[in-house]
Amino acid sequence: MASEKEEFVTKLYVPTGEPIKKNGHVTIYRVRCMQEPGRPEALLKLYHNKNCAKVYERLMQLNYTEWPRVHNVKFFDGNTLVVEDYLKGATMQEIMEGKRAQKSKYTEAEAQKIMERITEAVKVINEIQPPLSHGNLKKSNIFITSGGHVKFLDFEPADPKKPRFNLLEFLGRLFHELLTGHEPKGKVSYEGRYRKVIEKCLEANPDKQYADIKELQDDIEEAREMEYEESEEVRTVGIPYILTIPFQGTILALEWTLFSFFFQKDSMTNAAMFGVAFVVHLLLFIWRRAVFLKEENVRLDPAKTILPIVAFVLILVLIYVGVGKFIVPITS
């Protein structure tokens, strides 16, 4: 007769292949939940020589959205077996390693949104009564789903033998890495609207550090809304090609050339068609670029705003004159 452990891993939750992760701490399988409707995929985690069953039993009862839904928990032979939702996305560690490999980093707006979601998830967990602590919070245990939601992984009881985990310092170091691509080494190297927030998170004197997560959230929001005095250069990294000036300018110049040609040839139907197309595309491009710059928190100084407009108008004038002077006479 099969043991309870064998029933658990061979009939209730059947592995679909070899372990996707295996080390001295944990072994993880993708499994099928055979007794649930549709036999959905899940992860079966075997924590070696560790009893964290009580933590996961509580997570299963609470069933919040700040961690993967827990299907089942068992403690066998000194090991904890946990079955939880299979998530699509990546951990913060994987995301940051990918950014470093591409030699890129988040914009201030992107970093702020990520920190907003992470701090809100921490706040929710902290407010659960009786308190629920994550004794193993680190970048590899913060998961960002493909839908942008934050999930905390690998909950463990706090280890009294380890130094007390400084959550605010961890969040400050993470915020710095999101903004610069690397953790602070000795001092804050980031220069920007969130510098004071990070410095307060990393403050060695507990009395000068944030009192709680809510205070940190308030300062992040206040920094986001303030007018930053230092000049901000236009960020071009990550701008979609269809929003770049060369792409848009080529389309507009072509439409304006055709409008100019037909207008000066007195072909008003064709001129109207290309004139409308030019105006529609011009307004659409202005709107889409404005939305993108607002989302990316990019603020252009007056020179960077006015000069491209002046140059654009001059180019349109030159095209109109050139079409009338060189092309129309030739085709008359």
Disulfide bonds with the S-S distance in Angstrom:
none
